[in-house]
Amino acid sequence: MIESLKHLPRTAVADASALEAQFTDLAPALTARQAAIEAARCLYCYDAPCTRICPTEIDVASFIRNIHDGNINGAAVGILKQNILGGACARVCPTEILCEDACVRNHDEEGRPVKIGLLQRHALDHATFTDHPFQRAPSTGKVIAVVGAGPAGLSCAHRLAMLGNDVVIFEAREKSGGLNEYGIAKYKLPGDFAQREVEFLLSIGGIEVRHGRKLGSNLTLAELHGQYDAVFLGLGLDASRQLGLTGEDAPGLLAAVDYIATLRQAADLTALPVPRRAIVIGAGNTAIDIAVQIKRLGAEDVTLVYRRGFDAMTATHHEQDIAKANYVRMRTWAAPLDVLLDDTGAVRGMRFEETRIDNGRLIGTGAFIEIAADAIFKAIGQNIEPAGLRDAMASQLTRAGDKIQVDANFRTALAGVYAGGDCVAPGQDLTVQAVQHGKLAAHAIHNDINSTAGAAWPT
């Protein structure tokens, strides 16, 4: 139960199977025939702009060629060599602004890029490995601590294990997976996909996960720094930002990520509290995710409100189209002003001031609108959990705004401490980028603690 919404009724849809049907894969999988036809469309470009733009540097043309030749396992290995969480990324990565946008077939005359994301998903969904496809190098005798079992931490741990190191992951939650398990829309990663991917990753060996261990609570950076050969921080962004309005703690107003996490872990979707009318504040993919999911759960009216225009939204046009297809009303040029409460102190709506751009600055126009709602979901971004970096050693980490500053090799200001993923600057807060951070940081850690000239792939 989500405490802030306990006063709301359960979803009006009584049929659990009908609700589950609303949270299957957003895009249907390719059949073998469809995959073969789509793979044949690839021109296997010599300079492969799709590969050059991929954050994890997957050799796209090569894996598509393998699909075309019927070598599904070869295609899968090529993907996993660069992105061990390639299955999740095939489903959640914004391919429409990355590899598929760069595809040479995506031009004015044709305008239909090769379906790279679906082909990647096809390869990984149909690969059949009897054993883990990668073998560990001889043991280095080194043990590295990884804080956070999200995409960055898992990617770092897997690559460190491949290179012959042992790894202990400290994870605050009951399950590993981070954003993939708790923060992605259920219709993007349905069922237990995230856990199956984690189990596959861990099957390489040499990685221990300790759940219920949280930095700043029952774990300190000084403790890890003293006990392990290196520390990697894959903390993610767990603290939701505040609107800064009176009534923000009222029943009916909560962080979108909290509801998404509850939804993803729910055994019975009919038991979830669902507002009849909802407001979503935000402009990113999380805002779209919560708006669409609330609508699919049975909300009659969902309005997503953003203080600027559509072109300034961080959610891609593809994501915006998903919201529109699910009948989410999108209201731009309106900034939150007041939380409106009923006689019991619960949310009954929100007042907004209309906005515009004046000489490059966002200003209020003096015109106001009110939108009625039983619940308001904040999706205005997240920060690092402050308590995690309050101990004496952690407080020495150099920060860039609300994120940890790292160098080109993901080293922090503290010797032996590295960081990657959403918690570092600069970053795009993409799952695929977090995977790349973890992978590259693992090579840097391995080189630094083993004093090797390079970190080549083990044979």
Disulfide bonds with the S-S distance in Angstrom:
none
